[in-house]
């Protein structure tokens, strides 16, 4: 049975098309996901992202635990700062999950991860901190989370939580809201490539903030638009571009600190760097309008299959399809042309670097 966003009544009132995503019933769109993506690029939108996993790690050994679990240096974070993205890697340097880490205090952290990995993440953290003085609490369903994104988001956030307006990128703070005064946790961050803020609060407060954002001109947007936006930026999605058997080097996803050596997966990652990789994630862009290449579509060099698409979409900003996928390292040549098979026909696409949208 799916979990349900705590803001579901609000979404239904706004006419959202609801659907299942990673075990959650969430708003997929409000009738025009392409328009919602364009509005994010041009103005401001508000998303419900309550499905994201939220795990609090606290205690005397919390910093020690985070330094072991994630691949970027956490010790450099001061309270009120965050790392995004980083990752928890397994012993083979594959992705347990890609995550954001908030430092709430000297001995208190919040890990934000993918919804699909919720139970796995909690188990992974607990198993690797059994001998440490830490507490691990899954607060996913305790708090809702909304994202206000777009070039006009700073102006909107000033009316909702004025003290957050001055945050620097990847900075966070507890702040009172103007819709009831209760404290919320706000960060200057997002997953769209645009300026934006993410707000974590009790469901009642988050619902009022969402409704107020819409009343002040923000367009409500669903997960369909977020997928378009993240593909335009070349951002990875767990289960598509990354998984337990894919390393950050293959994904070209720089979620680790080059000089850090004390985290799970470091030795395997170092070995992979020395030995090289057989596949590499690349971007593909069509010259003209072609059918959208979807996940699993084969990529060819002539008659030789050299890879497969992991994500594809129509980019409303570019006016053409874009995709990303893995190809043989020998064919990861920026500027080269490969062919993608869609519905039994091959279409030419140019190999490019990320992001697709500048």
C-alpha positions as CSV (number, residue, x, y, z in Angstrom):
1,X,0.0,0.0,0.0
2,X,1.4,3.4,-1.0
3,X,2.1,6.1,1.5
4,X,0.3,9.3,0.9
5,X,1.7,12.8,0.9
6,X,0.3,14.7,4.0
7,X,-0.6,17.5,1.6
8,X,-2.9,15.4,-0.6
9,X,-6.1,17.3,0.2
10,X,-4.5,20.5,-1.0
11,X,-3.2,18.9,-4.2
12,X,-6.6,17.4,-5.0
13,X,-8.2,20.8,-4.5
14,X,-5.7,22.3,-6.9
15,X,-6.6,19.7,-9.5
16,X,-3.4,17.6,-9.4
17,X,-3.0,14.4,-11.3
18,X,-2.0,12.0,-8.5
19,X,0.1,8.9,-9.1
20,X,2.5,6.4,-7.4
21,X,6.2,7.3,-7.2
22,X,8.6,5.2,-5.1
23,X,5.8,3.9,-3.0
24,X,4.2,7.3,-2.4
25,X,1.0,8.8,-3.8
26,X,2.2,12.1,-5.0
27,X,1.2,14.9,-7.4
28,X,2.7,14.1,-10.9
29,X,1.3,17.2,-12.6
30,X,-1.3,19.9,-12.5
31,X,-2.4,19.4,-16.1
32,X,0.7,20.7,-17.9
33,X,4.1,19.3,-16.8
34,X,5.9,21.0,-19.7
35,X,4.4,24.3,-18.7
36,X,5.3,23.7,-15.1
37,X,8.9,23.0,-16.1
38,X,9.0,26.2,-18.2
39,X,7.5,28.3,-15.3
40,X,10.3,27.0,-13.0
41,X,12.9,28.2,-15.5
42,X,11.2,31.6,-16.0
43,X,9.4,32.5,-12.8
44,X,8.7,30.5,-9.7
45,X,7.0,27.2,-8.8
46,X,6.3,25.2,-5.7
47,X,6.7,21.4,-5.4
48,X,5.7,18.9,-2.7
49,X,8.7,16.7,-2.0
50,X,7.5,15.2,1.2
51,X,8.3,11.7,-0.2
52,X,12.1,12.3,0.2
53,X,13.7,10.2,3.0
54,X,14.6,12.2,6.1
55,X,16.9,10.5,8.7
56,X,18.3,12.3,11.7
57,X,21.6,11.1,13.1
58,X,22.6,12.6,16.5
59,X,24.9,11.9,19.4
60,X,28.5,12.2,20.6
61,X,29.8,10.1,17.6
62,X,27.5,11.6,15.0
63,X,30.3,13.4,13.1
64,X,32.4,10.2,13.2
65,X,29.5,8.3,11.8
66,X,28.9,10.7,8.9
67,X,32.6,10.7,8.0
68,X,32.4,7.0,7.7
69,X,29.1,6.8,5.8
70,X,29.4,9.6,3.2
71,X,32.0,10.3,0.6
72,X,32.6,14.0,1.1
73,X,34.2,15.7,4.0
74,X,31.6,16.4,6.7
75,X,34.1,17.7,9.2
76,X,34.4,20.9,7.2
77,X,30.7,21.7,7.6
78,X,29.8,24.2,10.3
79,X,26.3,24.0,11.8
80,X,23.9,25.7,9.4
81,X,25.6,24.4,6.3
82,X,24.9,21.4,4.0
83,X,26.6,19.2,1.5
84,X,24.6,18.4,-1.7
85,X,25.1,16.1,-3.4
86,X,27.2,13.5,-1.8
87,X,26.6,9.7,-1.4
88,X,26.7,6.7,0.7
89,X,28.7,4.1,-1.2
90,X,28.9,0.3,-0.7
91,X,32.2,-1.6,-0.4
92,X,32.3,-1.9,-4.2
93,X,31.9,1.9,-4.5
94,X,28.4,1.5,-5.9
95,X,25.7,3.8,-4.7
96,X,23.7,2.9,-1.6
97,X,22.1,6.3,-2.3
98,X,23.0,9.8,-3.3
99,X,22.1,12.2,-0.5
100,X,22.2,15.7,1.0
101,X,23.7,16.1,4.5
102,X,22.5,19.0,6.7
103,X,24.5,19.8,9.8
104,X,22.0,21.0,12.3
105,X,24.4,21.3,15.2
106,X,27.8,20.1,16.5
107,X,26.4,16.6,17.1
108,X,23.2,16.5,15.0
109,X,22.8,15.9,11.2
110,X,19.9,15.3,8.8
111,X,20.3,13.0,5.8
112,X,18.0,13.6,2.9
113,X,17.8,10.7,0.5
114,X,15.7,9.1,-2.2
115,X,12.2,7.8,-1.3
116,X,12.9,4.4,-3.0
117,X,15.8,3.8,-0.6
118,X,14.2,4.7,2.7
119,X,14.3,1.4,4.5
120,X,17.6,0.4,3.0
121,X,19.2,3.7,4.1
122,X,18.0,3.4,7.6
123,X,19.2,-0.2,7.8
124,X,22.6,0.8,6.3
125,X,23.2,3.6,8.7
126,X,22.1,1.5,11.7
127,X,24.3,-1.5,10.7
128,X,27.4,0.7,10.3
129,X,26.9,2.7,13.6
130,X,26.1,-0.1,16.0
131,X,29.3,0.5,18.0
132,X,29.1,4.3,17.9
133,X,27.3,6.6,20.4
134,X,24.6,7.8,18.0
135,X,20.9,7.7,17.6
136,X,19.3,7.1,14.2
137,X,15.7,8.3,13.7
138,X,13.6,8.1,10.6
139,X,11.6,11.3,10.6
140,X,10.3,11.0,7.0
141,X,6.6,10.9,7.9
142,X,7.0,13.3,10.8
143,X,7.7,16.3,8.6
144,X,6.5,17.5,5.2
145,X,8.9,19.1,2.7
146,X,8.2,21.6,-0.1
147,X,10.6,23.2,-2.7
148,X,10.2,26.7,-4.0
149,X,12.2,27.0,-7.2
150,X,12.9,29.5,-10.0
151,X,14.5,32.9,-10.6
152,X,11.8,34.6,-8.6
153,X,12.0,32.3,-5.6
154,X,14.0,34.7,-3.5
155,X,11.3,37.4,-3.7
156,X,8.6,34.8,-2.8
157,X,10.6,33.3,0.1
158,X,10.9,36.8,1.6
159,X,7.1,36.9,2.0
160,X,6.9,33.4,3.5
161,X,10.0,33.2,5.8
162,X,11.8,36.6,5.6
163,X,14.9,35.4,7.5
164,X,15.7,32.8,4.9
165,X,16.0,35.4,2.1
166,X,19.6,36.1,3.0
167,X,20.8,32.5,3.0
168,X,23.9,31.7,0.9
169,X,23.7,28.7,-1.4
170,X,23.8,25.4,0.6
171,X,23.1,27.3,3.9
172,X,20.3,26.4,6.2
173,X,18.5,27.9,9.2
174,X,15.5,27.5,11.5
175,X,13.1,30.3,10.8
176,X,9.6,31.4,11.7
177,X,7.1,31.5,8.9
178,X,4.6,34.2,8.2
179,X,1.8,31.7,8.0
180,X,1.5,30.9,11.7
181,X,4.9,31.7,13.1
182,X,5.9,28.1,13.7
183,X,9.6,27.3,13.1
184,X,10.6,25.5,9.9
185,X,13.9,24.4,8.6
186,X,14.8,26.1,5.4
187,X,17.8,25.6,3.0
188,X,18.9,27.4,-0.1
189,X,19.0,24.4,-2.4
190,X,17.0,22.4,-4.9
191,X,17.2,19.9,-7.7
192,X,16.1,21.9,-10.7
193,X,19.2,23.9,-11.6
194,X,17.5,27.1,-10.6
195,X,17.7,29.3,-7.6
196,X,15.5,27.9,-4.9
197,X,14.7,26.9,-1.3
198,X,13.6,23.8,0.4
199,X,11.4,24.0,3.5
200,X,10.9,21.2,6.1
201,X,8.1,21.7,8.5
202,X,5.2,20.0,10.3
203,X,2.6,18.9,7.7
204,X,0.1,21.6,8.8
205,X,2.7,24.4,8.4
206,X,3.9,23.0,5.1
207,X,0.4,22.9,3.7
208,X,-0.2,26.5,4.6
209,X,3.1,27.5,3.1
210,X,2.3,25.7,-0.1
211,X,-1.1,27.3,-0.3
212,X,0.3,30.7,0.5
213,X,3.0,30.3,-2.2
214,X,0.3,29.6,-4.8
215,X,-1.8,32.5,-3.7
216,X,1.2,34.8,-4.1
217,X,1.8,33.7,-7.7
218,X,3.8,30.4,-7.6
219,X,2.6,27.8,-10.0
220,X,2.1,24.4,-8.4
221,X,4.3,21.8,-10.1
222,X,4.5,18.0,-9.9
223,X,7.1,15.3,-10.1
224,X,6.8,15.1,-13.9
225,X,8.1,18.7,-14.2
226,X,10.9,17.9,-11.7
227,X,12.0,15.0,-13.9
228,X,12.1,17.2,-17.0
229,X,14.2,19.8,-15.1
230,X,16.6,17.3,-13.6
231,X,17.2,15.7,-17.0
232,X,17.8,19.1,-18.6
233,X,20.5,19.6,-16.0
234,X,22.0,16.1,-16.4
235,X,21.2,15.2,-12.8
236,X,21.2,11.5,-11.9
237,X,18.1,9.7,-10.6
238,X,18.6,6.6,-8.4
239,X,17.4,3.5,-10.3
240,X,18.0,5.1,-13.7
241,X,21.6,6.6,-13.8
242,X,22.9,5.2,-10.5
243,X,22.5,2.1,-8.4
244,X,24.4,-0.4,-6.3
245,X,26.5,-1.6,-9.2
246,X,27.4,1.8,-10.7
247,X,30.3,3.9,-9.4
248,X,30.6,7.7,-9.3
249,X,33.4,7.5,-11.8
250,X,31.2,5.7,-14.4
251,X,28.4,8.2,-13.7
252,X,30.7,11.2,-13.8
253,X,28.9,12.2,-10.6
254,X,31.4,14.0,-8.3
255,X,29.8,13.1,-5.0
256,X,33.1,12.4,-3.2
257,X,36.1,14.3,-1.9
258,X,39.2,13.4,-3.9
259,X,41.5,13.6,-0.8
260,X,39.2,11.8,1.7
261,X,40.1,8.2,2.4
262,X,38.1,7.2,5.5
263,X,34.7,6.4,4.1
264,X,33.1,3.1,3.0
265,X,33.9,2.5,-0.7
266,X,37.0,4.5,-0.9
267,X,39.4,1.6,-1.6
268,X,37.2,0.3,-4.4
269,X,36.7,3.7,-5.9
270,X,40.5,4.3,-5.9
271,X,41.0,0.9,-7.5
272,X,38.4,1.8,-10.2
273,X,40.2,5.1,-10.9
274,X,43.5,3.2,-11.4
275,X,42.0,0.4,-13.6
276,X,39.7,2.7,-15.6
277,X,36.0,2.1,-16.5
278,X,34.3,0.3,-19.3
279,X,31.2,2.5,-19.5
280,X,30.6,6.3,-19.1
281,X,27.5,8.4,-18.7
282,X,27.0,10.9,-21.5
283,X,24.4,13.3,-22.7
284,X,22.6,13.0,-26.1
285,X,20.7,15.7,-27.9
286,X,18.7,15.5,-31.1
287,X,19.2,17.9,-34.0
288,X,15.5,17.9,-34.8
289,X,12.2,16.8,-33.3
290,X,12.3,13.0,-33.0
291,X,10.4,10.5,-30.7
292,X,11.7,10.8,-27.2
293,X,14.2,8.1,-26.3
294,X,13.0,6.3,-23.2
295,X,14.8,4.3,-20.6
296,X,16.4,1.2,-22.1
297,X,16.6,2.4,-25.7
298,X,19.6,1.0,-27.4
299,X,22.5,3.3,-28.5
300,X,24.4,2.4,-31.6
301,X,27.6,3.3,-33.4
302,X,26.7,2.1,-36.9
303,X,25.5,-1.5,-36.5
304,X,27.3,-2.0,-33.2
305,X,25.3,-1.5,-29.9
306,X,27.5,0.6,-27.6
307,X,25.1,1.5,-24.8
308,X,21.6,2.2,-23.6
309,X,19.5,5.2,-22.6
310,X,18.8,5.7,-18.8
311,X,16.6,8.8,-19.0
312,X,15.0,10.8,-21.8
313,X,12.6,13.7,-22.1
314,X,11.5,16.6,-24.3
315,X,13.3,19.7,-23.3
316,X,10.8,22.6,-23.5
317,X,13.6,25.1,-23.2
318,X,15.5,23.6,-26.1
319,X,12.5,22.5,-28.1
320,X,13.9,19.1,-28.8
321,X,14.5,15.7,-27.1
322,X,17.4,15.1,-24.9
323,X,18.6,11.9,-23.2
324,X,21.4,10.5,-21.1
325,X,22.8,7.0,-20.9
326,X,25.8,4.8,-20.6
327,X,28.1,4.0,-23.6
328,X,31.3,2.2,-23.9
329,X,34.2,4.3,-22.7
330,X,35.7,4.1,-26.1
331,X,32.6,5.8,-27.6
332,X,32.2,8.6,-24.9
333,X,33.4,11.2,-27.4
334,X,31.9,14.7,-26.9
335,X,30.7,15.9,-30.3
336,X,30.4,12.5,-31.9
337,X,27.1,11.3,-33.4
338,X,25.5,8.1,-32.3
339,X,22.1,6.6,-33.1
340,X,19.4,5.8,-30.7
341,X,16.7,3.2,-31.5
342,X,13.2,4.3,-30.8
343,X,10.2,2.1,-31.9
344,X,12.4,0.1,-34.2
345,X,13.9,3.0,-36.0
346,X,17.3,4.7,-35.5
347,X,17.7,8.4,-35.0
348,X,20.9,10.4,-34.9
349,X,21.9,12.2,-31.7
350,X,24.9,14.2,-30.7
351,X,27.1,13.2,-27.7
352,X,27.3,16.3,-25.4
353,X,28.3,17.1,-21.9
354,X,26.0,18.2,-19.1
355,X,24.0,20.3,-18.5
356,X,21.9,20.5,-21.6
357,X,20.5,23.8,-20.5
358,X,23.0,26.5,-19.6
